[in-house]
Amino acid sequence: MAKKKAGILRYLKEAFTFRWNLLFLGGATVTAAMISPDVLLPLVAAGELAYLAGLTAVPRFQAAIDARVHAEQGELGKIANGSQKAKADISLSETIRALDPDARRRFLELRNRCRTMHKIAKGVRGHHRAQAGGIGGDVRTPGLERLLWVFLRLQVSDKALQSFLQATDEDEISTGLQDLERRKNIAEEKGQERIVNSLNDSIATAVMRLENYRKAHDNAEFVRVELDRIEGKIQGLSEMGVSNQDPDYISSQVDAIADGMAHTEEAMRELEYITGLTSETEATPEIFGEDFEYE
């Protein structure tokens, strides 16, 4: 596939900023201005235009500039990819460190179990294939890393929900709501319209708080169930690597389960206002890195 041309503007820029051209143009302009600017400066400008037009039309010059542009774009791409990976690593580190000690231990133990089982499975398959004269296979990990990332984000959601529930007293809200309704009835009997309007607003706020609490309670229960379910799935998939000799089959099972997490990820998107993990941080980081350790 042919590489894209740098373009006439880039050719002109490179030709004009060539150091020998700038040196010649500067000297000629100064000389012309000192001797006869009205006559010589137009000649200098015409010569410069002829130089630019001639050089930018040379195929070898264009090819050199095209190569330079492509090299620059390649370096920018590497820098961008490195920056994205660094951001993902930072996001992952901050997410893990934000967990409570028990939750962090649960995640790291599950992750380490996956890594251990993965290495064992590689060793078992490599041993059998070596005996058969083949090359040991491997289990692709993106699907398994995605499951671990979903598990970790659910833990963040669980922490946020538990903090909200602990800071909110359902009985207190319900009692306050009953008191507001009682006061409203009294005010209506006395014809105190302004007080009734104010109490109606307070009642609406109390009802909303009560609904939010109950919704958070349901979400917390869903998150806990999902954590247990995904943990069981990950453990089962990890252990499968020891007993099954076909890495492609294991990988297909991992990917199938990971692709079936759509409803869980949709639920987490609904909890973004609590977790702070927006869609910008949904890309799965490299969780299986060798130097990935936390105290």
KAHUDA-V379326 format. One record per pair of residues at least 6 apart in sequence whose ideal C-beta (glycine too) atoms are under 6 Angstrom apart, sorted by the first residue. I is the first residue (numbers start at 0). GAP is how many residues later the second one is. Records with the same first field share a line. If there is no record, write none. Layout:
I = GAP  GAP
//
This chain:
2 = 67
4 = 61
5 = 59  60  63
10 = 45  54
11 = 40  44
13 = 51
14 = 37  40  41
24 = 23
27 = 16
28 = 15
31 = 8  9  12
54 = 6
87 = 197
90 = 190
91 = 193
95 = 8  198
98 = 56
102 = 52
106 = 45
109 = 124
110 = 37
112 = 125
113 = 30  124
116 = 121  124
119 = 122
120 = 120  121
121 = 16
124 = 11  12  120
125 = 10
128 = 7
136 = 110
137 = 109
138 = 102  108  111  112
139 = 111
140 = 147
142 = 111  112  115
143 = 110
144 = 139  142
145 = 112  138
146 = 87  111
147 = 139
148 = 135
149 = 111
150 = 79
152 = 115  124
153 = 69  72  73
155 = 119
156 = 66  114  118
157 = 65
159 = 114  115
160 = 55  58  59
163 = 52
164 = 51
167 = 45
169 = 43
172 = 36  37
175 = 30
176 = 29
179 = 19  22  23
182 = 16
183 = 12  15
186 = 8  9
187 = 8
225 = 38
232 = 24
236 = 17
239 = 10
240 = 9
243 = 6
271 = 6
//
